Amino acid sequence: MKNPIIGRVWKFGDDIDTDVIIPGKYLRTKDMQIFAAHAMEGIDPEFTKKAKSGDIIVAGENFGCGSSREQAPLAIKHAGIACVVAKSFARIFFRNAINVGLPLMEADIECQEGDEIEVDLLKGEVRVPGKGVFIGNKLPDFLLDMLTDGGLVAHRKKMQIEQKAQ
């Protein structure tokens, strides 16, 4: 996990559900390129043509609500989005994001689409040029460890290797 994460902002509002993050018609595949190509299509069909690797999504409340599809954070991650910052996340989306290694932070920040912001996951802060530092909810160390290792599966594999070495 890179920290701090510095990237350009794409703004979305409240109640962004998993159906607009990755529409259901793309769920019949396990091809991450398909998920990446259609990320956020349900709300902005041109999103993946405009977004660049390392960009950051900033949203309002209840980001990732709706169905519990793990493909939603996978689509965002494989589209190159480095981090999602939202006022709040749907619980299942939050955990799925951690599980697949998509960094996120709950924070209420002031910024405009196109701003370049800095998200410091280790401090639980977001820096917005000209607007200051916004304090977010710092992730517990065990979740930061999972993100650092690339998600839950990679983290468990690392732990098993470390246990065998002892």
KOLSETI-751186 format. One record per residue: residue in one letter; y, x, z of N, C-alpha, C in turn. Coordinates in steps of 0.02 Angstrom, whole numbers, padded with zeros to 5 digits, always signed. Atoms other than C-alpha are relative to their C-alpha. Example, Ala and Ser with C-alpha at 12.3 -4.5 7.8 and 13.67 -1.06 7.14 Angstrom:
<pts>
a-00059+00045+00000-00225+00615+00390+00060+00045+00000
s-00059-00042-00003-00053+00684+00357+00055-00039+00037
</pts>
This chain:
<pts>
m-00059+00042+00000+00000+00000+00000+00062+00044+00000
k-00063-00036+00003+00168+00067-00049+00049-00030+00051
n-00051+00024-00047+00304+00056+00083+00056+00051+00005
p-00023+00068+00014+00445+00019+00070-00013-00019-00073
i+00007+00027+00068+00426-00092-00083+00069-00016-00025
i-00066+00012+00030+00580-00089-00194-00011-00032-00067
g+00009+00034+00063+00591-00213-00335+00052-00053-00013
r-00047+00051+00024+00687-00342-00433-00026-00069+00020
v+00016+00066-00027+00690-00521-00367-00008-00053-00054
w+00010+00063+00035+00620-00677-00447+00001-00054+00053
k-00009+00050-00052+00675-00830-00347-00034-00066-00018
f+00031+00066+00005+00578-00990-00319+00017-00038+00063
g-00020+00042-00055+00610-01136-00203-00056-00013+00051
d+00048+00021-00050+00510-01229-00072-00062-00032-00033
d+00062+00035+00018+00332-01297-00085-00028+00020-00068
i+00031-00026+00061+00273-01186-00228-00075-00002+00011
d+00072+00009-00013+00093-01242-00239-00043+00042-00047
t+00046-00043+00037-00059-01151-00304-00012-00026-00071
d+00009+00028+00068-00068-01269-00455+00053+00027-00048
v-00050-00029+00045+00095-01197-00524-00005+00077+00000
i+00009-00073-00001+00052-01019-00471-00052+00020-00053
i+00050-00009+00053-00106-01025-00579-00030-00069-00015
p+00024+00067+00017-00139-01192-00666-00077-00002-00005
g+00071+00011-00004-00314-01263-00647-00039+00015-00064
k+00037-00011+00064-00358-01246-00832-00021+00073-00009
y+00019-00071+00006-00371-01056-00807-00051+00022+00052
l+00044-00018-00056-00492-01062-00660-00072+00009-00021
r+00070-00006+00022-00651-01060-00765-00019+00072-00016
t+00013-00070+00016-00638-00873-00789+00005+00043+00063
k-00010-00050-00053-00649-00721-00677+00040+00059-00027
d-00038-00053+00035-00544-00618-00798+00070+00005+00030
m-00065-00010-00032-00396-00548-00701+00057+00004-00051
q-00052-00003+00052-00301-00521-00864+00024-00071-00018
i-00019+00070+00013-00304-00710-00894+00043-00026+00058
f-00040+00021-00057-00243-00743-00718+00070+00030-00004
a-00064-00035+00004-00106-00613-00740+00045-00029-00054
a-00039+00025+00056-00050-00682-00907+00029-00070+00012
h-00021+00069-00012-00029-00857-00836+00029-00012+00069
a-00029+00007-00067+00043-00822-00663+00067-00037-00003
m-00061+00040-00008+00180-00945-00614+00015-00044-00061
e-00010+00038+00061+00157-01033-00781+00018-00073+00012
g-00013+00071-00014+00162-01206-00702+00072-00014+00020
i-00070+00010-00019+00342-01179-00645+00047+00037-00049
d-00040-00039+00048+00404-01049-00771-00047+00029-00053
p+00047-00023+00051+00300-01032-00931+00015+00070-00028
e-00019-00066+00026+00395-00872-00977-00001+00054+00053
f-00004-00046-00056+00376-00788-00807-00032+00068-00016
t+00034-00064+00009+00249-00656-00857+00028+00040-00059
k-00034-00037+00054+00349-00611-01013+00063+00034+00027
k-00062-00026-00029+00503-00578-00905-00012+00048+00058
a+00013-00040-00060+00428-00504-00746-00028+00068-00019
k+00024-00069+00010+00393-00318-00735-00041+00022+00061
s+00040-00028-00055+00270-00221-00630+00047+00026+00054
g-00041-00022-00056+00344-00191-00458+00052-00051+00021
d-00048+00052-00019+00451-00349-00455-00024-00036+00063
i+00013+00035-00063+00460-00458-00299+00017-00073-00008
i-00015+00071-00002+00448-00646-00281+00031-00016+00068
v-00033+00024-00061+00567-00723-00154+00000-00077-00005
a+00006+00073+00003+00536-00905-00110+00021-00031+00067
g-00019+00039-00059+00577-01041+00015-00059-00012+00046
e+00051+00018-00049+00463-01131+00135-00065-00022-00035
n+00065+00026+00019+00278-01167+00116-00026+00027-00067
f+00024-00030+00062+00241-01046-00026-00076+00003+00000
g+00072-00002+00007+00062-01063-00088-00036-00060+00029
c+00032+00060-00026+00030-01238-00025-00047-00030-00053
g+00046+00032+00047-00099-01351-00105-00071+00023+00011
s+00071-00018-00005-00277-01303-00144-00008+00072+00025
s+00012-00065-00032-00357-01152-00065-00023+00053-00050
r+00025-00046+00051-00386-01060-00229+00023+00072+00011
e-00012-00071-00008-00401-00873-00205+00032+00029-00063
q-00028-00024+00063-00348-00854-00387+00076+00003+00000
a-00073+00001-00001-00166-00890-00343+00029+00069+00020
p-00026-00067-00014-00130-00726-00252-00027+00053-00048
l+00027-00047+00050-00244-00635-00376+00043+00000-00062
a-00042+00005+00060-00138-00700-00521+00066+00036+00011
i-00063-00033-00016+00022-00641-00437-00009+00075+00002
k+00012-00072-00007-00050-00472-00392-00013+00033-00068
h+00018-00030+00064-00124-00439-00564+00054-00007-00053
a-00059+00004+00043+00039-00493-00647+00048+00058+00015
g-00041-00058-00016+00112-00338-00564+00051-00012+00055
i-00047+00014-00055+00211-00423-00426-00020+00041+00060
a+00015-00047-00055+00224-00297-00285-00002-00033+00068
c-00006+00031-00066+00263-00418-00143+00027-00070-00009
v-00030+00067-00004+00304-00598-00100+00033-00006+00067
v-00038+00014-00061+00439-00637+00027+00017-00074-00002
a-00015+00071-00003+00455-00818+00082+00019-00019+00071
k-00018+00024-00067+00529-00917+00226-00064-00016+00039
s+00065+00013-00032+00350-00974+00262-00052-00006-00055
f+00057+00003+00046+00179-00972+00181-00049-00053+00024
a+00057+00041-00018+00039-01099+00176-00052+00047+00030
r+00046-00043-00039-00091-01031+00297-00055+00030-00043
i+00056-00025+00039-00235-01016+00173+00025+00049-00054
f-00027-00047+00049-00124-00932+00041+00015+00067+00034
f-00017-00060-00037-00062-00808+00171-00063+00043+00010
r+00061-00039-00013-00239-00757+00218-00033+00024-00065
n+00028-00021+00065-00300-00755+00037+00039+00060-00028
a-00041-00055+00025-00155-00640-00008-00019+00066+00036
i+00021-00059-00037-00201-00517+00130-00069+00022-00023
n+00069-00016+00020-00384-00527+00080-00004+00035-00067
v+00002-00032+00066-00346-00477-00100+00048+00059-00006
g-00044-00058-00001-00217-00346-00051+00069-00012-00030
l-00068+00016+00023-00056-00436-00102+00047+00001+00060
p-00046-00002-00057+00083-00384+00018+00047-00061+00002
l-00047+00054-00009+00190-00522+00089+00035+00004+00067
m-00038+00001-00063+00319-00553+00223+00036-00067+00007
e-00040+00060-00015+00390-00708+00304+00069+00023+00023
a-00069-00017-00016+00579-00687+00305+00045-00048-00037
d-00052+00043+00030+00730-00797+00270+00056+00047-00022
i-00050-00049+00024+00838-00687+00160+00048-00032-00050
e-00051+00021+00049+00994-00709+00055+00000+00050-00057
c-00003-00043+00058+00982-00639-00120+00004-00043-00062
q-00003+00034+00064+01002-00684-00302-00056+00025-00044
e+00049-00024+00049+00876-00677-00442+00029+00060-00036
g-00022-00061+00033+00886-00505-00519+00022+00055+00048
d-00018-00051-00049+00942-00417-00359-00059+00048+00010
e+00052-00047-00020+00847-00260-00313+00000+00004+00076
i+00005+00000-00072+00786-00273-00135-00053+00050+00023
e+00048-00046-00030+00686-00162-00017-00035-00036+00057
v+00041+00032-00051+00544-00236+00085-00037+00054+00038
d+00034-00049-00042+00487-00128+00230-00051-00038+00043
l+00052+00036-00036+00322-00201+00288-00013+00029+00069
l+00013-00032-00064+00303-00075+00428+00052-00017+00053
k-00053+00018-00046+00470-00122+00506+00011-00076+00004
g-00012+00072+00002+00467-00307+00458+00072-00016-00020
e-00070+00008+00021+00636-00292+00370+00005-00004-00076
v-00017+00002+00071+00710-00334+00201+00074+00019-00007
r-00069-00022+00014+00865-00242+00139+00023-00030-00066
v-00030+00029+00060+00976-00334+00016+00069+00032-00008
p-00065-00033+00010+01119-00229-00055+00058-00050+00002
g-00059+00043-00006+01286-00304-00008-00007-00058+00048
k+00010+00056-00046+01208-00430+00110-00030+00022+00066
g+00024-00025-00064+01126-00323+00243-00076+00003+00006
v+00071-00004-00017+00958-00312+00329-00021-00065+00032
f+00027+00062-00026+00856-00467+00362-00066+00015+00036
i+00060-00012-00040+00723-00466+00498-00051-00053-00018
g+00055+00046+00015+00557-00542+00449-00054+00005+00053
n+00057-00004-00046+00391-00567+00536-00042+00060-00020
k+00041-00060+00013+00307-00397+00546-00073-00019+00007
l+00071+00014-00003+00123-00408+00507-00032+00041+00056
p+00036-00039-00050+00004-00355+00645-00032+00061-00033
d+00028-00063+00026-00067-00180+00626-00066-00010-00037
f+00065+00008+00033-00242-00242+00581+00008-00030-00070
l-00012+00027+00067-00171-00340+00433+00033+00052-00045
l-00029-00055+00038-00064-00193+00379-00054+00049-00022
d+00056-00044+00018-00223-00088+00383-00039-00028-00059
m+00035+00032+00056-00309-00213+00267+00039+00009-00064
l-00042-00009+00060-00162-00207+00146+00000+00072-00023
t+00000-00072+00017-00157-00017+00152-00065+00018-00036
d+00065-00016+00030-00342-00012+00108-00013-00039-00065
g+00008+00037+00062-00320-00135-00037-00030-00069+00007
g+00027+00067-00011-00381-00296+00042-00060+00002+00047
l+00054+00007-00049-00522-00360+00152-00063+00037-00020
v+00063-00031+00021-00671-00300+00049+00006+00076+00003
a-00010-00073-00002-00601-00124+00026+00006+00025+00072
h-00008-00018-00071-00555-00119+00211-00068+00003+00035
r+00067+00001-00031-00731-00168+00266-00043+00058-00025
k+00039-00056+00027-00809-00039+00150+00022+00065+00032
k-00026-00061-00032-00696+00096+00222-00024+00004+00072
m+00023+00000-00070-00742+00044+00399-00074+00018+00005
q+00072-00015-00001-00928+00051+00358-00013+00074-00012
i+00007-00072+00013-00910+00226+00286+00019+00040+00061
e-00022-00036-00060-00814+00282+00440-00051-00006+00056
q+00051+00010-00052-00947+00207+00555-00062+00042-00013
k+00059-00041+00018-01087+00295+00462+00013+00074+00013
a-00018-00069-00009-00993+00460+00476+00000+00021+00073
q-00004-00016-00072-00988+00449+00666-00066+00017+00029
</pts>
